[in-house]
Amino acid sequence: MELVLSFLSGFILGSIPFGFIVAKAKGVDIRKQGSGNIGATNVMRVVGKKEGILVFVLDFLKGFLPVAYWARFTLFWGLPGVLAALGAISGHMFTPWLKFRGGKGVATGFGAFVGLAPVPVLCAFGLWLFVLLISRIVSLSSILAAISLPFFLYTFRVQRSFFWFGVVAAVLVIVRHHSNIKRLIRGEEPRIGEKK
């Protein structure tokens, strides 16, 4: 029962489309502006910096909160925490409130993994920040941080279930960034401060 409840609670919280809600409060349908994504980066680019930061914090919390609760349950090799994280990220990416078209899961995944394994995640965040400072391209930073996460999880010898979930999460993030990857290859991906 704990396994089912952990996933469902994560999914329900993760499915709240904060980017859409915050942008709509400003009179903007974020799905029709910029990249069309409901995440913090597009909200920041289209609506404003304060709104983008607010969306990032809210998306982070909807990943962190269910995991922080369920990670206390160590039965089944920590699976309740992992399933809460998977639920939150899946809910964010495939929110039923917007016809299963959500965000890319970076902020929510970041929050979820901080709840599961903070030290490896902070290492991946350090890489994200380093790449962002050099390139000023959020998507490139996010993709490289996602790829690095399983390696950091392995290096710090976290529970095996956490490691394999890190692999799955990295694949999900990369798949959700397929359009960004195409723009990166063409040299057309916007940098911070540029309008899309």
Secondary structure, 3 states (H helix, E strand, C coil): CHHHHHHHHHHHHHCCCHHHHHHHHCCCCHHHCCCCCCCHHHHHHHCCHHHHHHHHHHHHHHHHHHHHHHCCCCHHHHHHHHHHHHHHHHHHHCCHHHCCCCCCCHHHHHHHHHHHCHHHHHHHHHHHHHHHHHHCCHHHHHHHHHHHHHHHHHHCCCCHHHHHHHHHHHHHHHHHCHHHHHHHHHCCCCCCCCCC
